[in-house]
Amino acid sequence: MATKPVRVTVWNEFRHEKSHDYVRKVYPKGIHEAIAEGLRQAGGFKVRTATLDEPEHGLTDAVLKDTDVITWWGHMAHGDVRDEIVAKVARRVREGMGLIVLHSGHYSKIFRTLMGTTCSLKWREADERELVWNVAPGHPITEGVGECIDLEKQEMYGEPFRIPEPDQQIFISWFEGGNVFRSGCCYNRGAGRVFYFSPGHESYPIFKNLQIRRVIANACRWAGTGVNVPDECPNEVKPRAVVKPKK
Ligand code: ZN
């Protein structure tokens, strides 16, 4: 029997690509289309995209209901994401929807809401080499990825990264400027699975890199196949009958 495809909504702020030529050159159709292309090529996914400037940011109730996992890329317009949409997405995550937060999404409302901390970090734009080390070789997210992803040029993200202790550390990065960073972190939030993955600055073709695409596809499979548990808090008026043991 064929397994059901994982339904992924690739969400992107989609502003840099409109306002900056150097970003449009790297991602002519937008970052979301590059991420979606990687997932479509991987197979096993039903992929749709959604962007900030669509009605309800493209995240209507119908879309959220039809989504097993969301990938989230945002940077310059975190403040434009409406709080009620964030609350709806957070609720769906706690009920079992997966969430993959990419790069500057560390400062998105949705990630900060689910983490409960500032999620701040150090950063530097200096075209530095990044080595993304796989520290969880047995985890489904690193399957087929190899022990290290070598990125020629990246924006540096460095510690201290003000996140809660990850439930599992998947990647740790080294930068040629000397900084290190917890670049791949897993969390459980209610019934939902959350993965933060830091590579993906808008001026580098990171989302066309085959190892990065593999990580994102693995993460969508891992986070998008959880169990859904409705958010409810029932008053159990009638006590359960206690069965007395027979003498
Ligand atoms: Zn960046």
Boltz pocket constraint, residues with backbone or C-beta under 6 A from the ligand:
constraints:
  - pocket:
      binder: B
      contacts: [[A, 103], [A, 104], [A, 155], [A, 200], [A, 201], [A, 202]]
      max_distance: 6.0
